[in-house]
Amino acid sequence: MQTNRTLSDRLARTMLTARHRFTAHAERDRGDVPGWVLITIMTAGLVTGLWAIAGPALKRMFSDAVNGVSGP
């Protein structure tokens, strides 16, 4: 009977320790989500801005390259 109690005590302590580690890790990583969202939105804004500015020049450059390969 003593062995069963010791085993159940060890199991309970292990589960509490694992839960504590998981909870501590989850609380630590909680602040990363807004940062990644901000980085994603800023990247999308930069790409959109660059595309608006450089889009016509890129189209012209691509057309000139294709016309140069396929001929007039």
FENRAPE-V364712 format. One record per residue. N is the residue number from 1. RES is the residue in three letters. SS is DSSP state (H for helix, E for strand, - for the rest). PHI is phi in radians with two decimals (999 if undefined). Layout:
N:RES:SS:PHI + N:RES:SS:PHI
//
This chain:
1:MET:-:999 + 2:GLN:H:-1.11 + 3:THR:H:-1.15 + 4:ASN:H:-1.12 + 5:ARG:H:-1.16 + 6:THR:H:-1.10 + 7:LEU:H:-1.12 + 8:SER:H:-1.19 + 9:ASP:H:-1.12 + 10:ARG:H:-1.14 + 11:LEU:H:-1.12 + 12:ALA:H:-1.10 + 13:ARG:H:-1.12 + 14:THR:H:-1.11 + 15:MET:H:-1.14 + 16:LEU:H:-1.14 + 17:THR:H:-1.12 + 18:ALA:H:-1.10 + 19:ARG:H:-1.13 + 20:HIS:H:-1.09 + 21:ARG:H:-1.10 + 22:PHE:H:-1.12 + 23:THR:H:-1.12 + 24:ALA:H:-1.11 + 25:HIS:H:-1.17 + 26:ALA:H:-1.13 + 27:GLU:H:-1.21 + 28:ARG:H:-1.19 + 29:ASP:H:-1.51 + 30:ARG:H:-1.09 + 31:GLY:H:-1.36 + 32:ASP:H:-1.31 + 33:VAL:H:-1.09 + 34:PRO:H:-1.06 + 35:GLY:H:-1.13 + 36:TRP:H:-1.19 + 37:VAL:H:-1.13 + 38:LEU:H:-1.10 + 39:ILE:H:-1.09 + 40:THR:H:-1.12 + 41:ILE:H:-1.16 + 42:MET:H:-1.15 + 43:THR:H:-1.12 + 44:ALA:H:-1.07 + 45:GLY:H:-1.13 + 46:LEU:H:-1.12 + 47:VAL:H:-1.10 + 48:THR:H:-1.11 + 49:GLY:H:-1.12 + 50:LEU:H:-1.13 + 51:TRP:H:-1.12 + 52:ALA:H:-1.14 + 53:ILE:H:-1.38 + 54:ALA:H:-1.71 + 55:GLY:H:-0.97 + 56:PRO:H:-1.08 + 57:ALA:H:-1.17 + 58:LEU:H:-1.16 + 59:LYS:H:-1.08 + 60:ARG:H:-1.11 + 61:MET:H:-1.12 + 62:PHE:H:-1.16 + 63:SER:H:-1.08 + 64:ASP:H:-1.10 + 65:ALA:H:-1.18 + 66:VAL:H:-1.18 + 67:ASN:H:-1.13 + 68:GLY:H:-1.19 + 69:VAL:H:-1.45 + 70:SER:H:-1.52 + 71:GLY:-:1.62 + 72:PRO:-:-1.25
//
